[in-house]
Amino acid sequence: MTEHEHREDNDSNASAAHVWDEKYRSRARIWSGEPNPQLIAEAAPLPPGTALDLGCGEGADAIWLASRGWKVTALDVSAVALERAKAHAQERGQVGNITWVQQDLATWVPGELFDLVTAQFLHSTVMPWQQALQLAAAAVRTGGALLIVGHHPDGLPPWSEHHNHAERFYTAEQLADELGIEAPEWRLDVVATRHRSATGPDGEAAALTDAVLRATRLAAH
Ligand SMILES: C[S@@+](CC[C@H](N)C(=O)[O-])C[C@H]1O[C@@H](n2cnc3c(N)ncnc32)[C@H](O)[C@@H]1O
């Protein structure tokens, strides 16, 4: 989500699928098409295995992981986003190693465990982040990595309406605390606040702040 951030509205009565399909339909492309910078920074050193990308959107992160040898399951509630992701994967020659799953996290339980679970900017309009990201943590196998990246509340995209919804955002410290990412079950590898520049949907530049948490599961649930 390095460039084309989106406008959030507050549509808590609608289903997540409806809300997100409408968002994706509002533009021919919402995101930049490039993998997220914190994913590249944190996952590049990891040996490839199985990966789960939760809230994969238009698929750039899943495609990048597949290009590096990961066998990827990419899940999103929006069928519109997934159609774009599949087309993008085809263009990049990365069809074989990605399984696309259309699923609302509200009714999802991990059916298998993964070597890497990544959730990048999974800021749902209808589901508390604690609930969605607990699922991410639950899907990491022993010895595997959890990578969560979100908007830090002090560095939200100025072009979005995020500012009215502070409850949707978190620091890396809050993430670790709320999800119970701590010894002896976990080793915290990164708990960080990182600044970066980004370009909005109409070409506007901004300084954003990411909350970054990477942890290794040392013991089963
Ligand atoms: C802000 S976008 C981030 C997309 C992508 N990870 C990226 O960084 O470009 C959040 C994504 O989460 C998905 N999402 C939101 N709520 C969801 C839910 N309840 N179940 C599954 N996916 C959901 C949306 O459809 C959207 O694609």
The ligand as a MOL file (V3000), in Angstrom:
LIG
                    3D

  0  0  0     0  0            999 V3000
M  V30 BEGIN CTAB
M  V30 COUNTS 27 29 0 0 0
M  V30 BEGIN ATOM
M  V30 1 C -6.1110 -1.3360 3.6800 0
M  V30 2 S -6.3090 -2.7360 2.6630 0 CHG=1
M  V30 3 C -4.6670 -3.4140 2.5650 0
M  V30 4 C -4.4620 -4.3050 1.3780 0
M  V30 5 C -3.0460 -4.8860 1.2260 0
M  V30 6 N -2.6520 -5.6720 2.3760 0
M  V30 7 C -2.0500 -3.7760 0.9730 0
M  V30 8 O -1.2910 -3.4400 1.8850 0
M  V30 9 O -2.0600 -3.2130 -0.1260 0 CHG=-1
M  V30 10 C -7.1440 -3.8620 3.7510 0
M  V30 11 C -7.5760 -5.1410 3.0620 0
M  V30 12 O -8.1730 -5.9680 4.0490 0
M  V30 13 C -9.3240 -6.5730 3.4950 0
M  V30 14 N -10.2510 -6.8420 4.5920 0
M  V30 15 C -10.8650 -5.9420 5.3850 0
M  V30 16 N -11.6910 -6.5450 6.2430 0
M  V30 17 C -11.6010 -7.8700 5.9990 0
M  V30 18 C -12.2260 -9.0310 6.5620 0
M  V30 19 N -13.1340 -8.9170 7.5420 0
M  V30 20 N -11.8990 -10.2350 6.0650 0
M  V30 21 C -10.9700 -10.3490 5.0590 0
M  V30 22 N -10.3640 -9.2880 4.4920 0
M  V30 23 C -10.6820 -8.0680 4.9510 0
M  V30 24 C -9.8680 -5.5450 2.5110 0
M  V30 25 O -10.6930 -6.0930 1.5060 0
M  V30 26 C -8.6000 -4.9230 1.9650 0
M  V30 27 O -8.1920 -5.5500 0.7750 0
M  V30 END ATOM
M  V30 BEGIN BOND
M  V30 1 1 1 2
M  V30 2 1 2 3
M  V30 3 1 2 10
M  V30 4 1 3 4
M  V30 5 1 4 5
M  V30 6 1 5 6
M  V30 7 1 5 7
M  V30 8 2 7 8
M  V30 9 1 7 9
M  V30 10 1 10 11
M  V30 11 1 11 12
M  V30 12 1 11 26
M  V30 13 1 12 13
M  V30 14 1 13 14
M  V30 15 1 13 24
M  V30 16 1 14 15
M  V30 17 1 14 23
M  V30 18 2 15 16
M  V30 19 1 16 17
M  V30 20 1 17 18
M  V30 21 2 17 23
M  V30 22 1 18 19
M  V30 23 2 18 20
M  V30 24 1 20 21
M  V30 25 2 21 22
M  V30 26 1 22 23
M  V30 27 1 24 25
M  V30 28 1 24 26
M  V30 29 1 26 27
M  V30 END BOND
M  V30 END CTAB
M  END
